[in-house]
Amino acid sequence: MFQNLTVFKTAHAMAVHAGQKQAVVAQNVANADTPGYIARDITSFAETYAPTSQGAFSQRATRLNHIHGSAVGDVRALVEEDKTFAAPDGNSVSIETEMLRATDAKRQHDRSLAIYKSTLTILRASLGRQ
């Protein structure tokens, strides 16, 4: 009955997504002075795990060997170029924007942990354990 709780899987996926977002932000900050570097961003968690029109989640390929689905489980598939800011040398990294993205990633990670902890508390209470 309690082997496959979707809420735990979703909280885990949200934490993984936050980690991937933080990695992309760190790469952008590391290349803030690289001429011609184009900043990258990762799609939001809601867009990545949105249900399809049939009401179910679509198949996702996590490796190139998978036949069906899109490769959205791979970080490279989630990354998009962000050209909203451009310096004279062609670098599009804005430190202020990256600071906001890093804060967003931390909040998303904290939110996923809060969901996990509250769900665990509810599960323990339903079993009669505190």
Residue pairs with C-beta under 8 A, 6 or more apart in sequence:
2 123
5 119
5 123
7 115
7 119
8 116
8 119
10 49
10 115
11 112
11 113
11 115
11 116
11 119
12 112
12 116
13 45
13 49
14 45
14 108
14 109
14 111
14 112
14 115
15 109
15 112
15 113
15 116
17 42
17 45
17 48
17 108
18 45
18 105
18 106
18 108
18 109
18 112
19 105
19 109
20 42
20 75
20 78
21 42
21 101
21 104
21 105
21 108
22 102
22 105
22 106
22 109
23 75
24 40
24 41
24 42
24 75
24 79
25 98
25 101
25 102
25 105
27 40
28 39
28 40
28 93
28 98
28 101
29 93
29 95
29 98
31 37
31 91
31 93
32 91
32 93
32 95
32 98
33 91
34 91
35 89
35 90
35 91
36 89
36 90
36 91
37 90
37 91
37 92
37 93
38 81
38 82
38 83
38 90
38 91
38 92
39 81
39 82
39 83
39 85
39 92
39 93
39 94
39 97
39 98
40 79
40 80
40 81
40 82
41 79
41 80
41 81
41 82
41 101
42 75
42 78
42 79
42 80
43 72
43 78
43 80
45 108
48 72
48 78
49 57
51 57
52 58
58 69
58 70
59 68
59 69
60 69
60 70
60 71
60 72
60 73
61 67
61 68
61 69
61 70
61 71
61 72
61 73
62 71
62 73
62 74
63 71
63 74
64 71
70 77
71 77
72 78
81 92
82 92
82 97
83 92
84 92
84 94
84 97
85 92
85 93
85 94
85 97
86 92
124 130
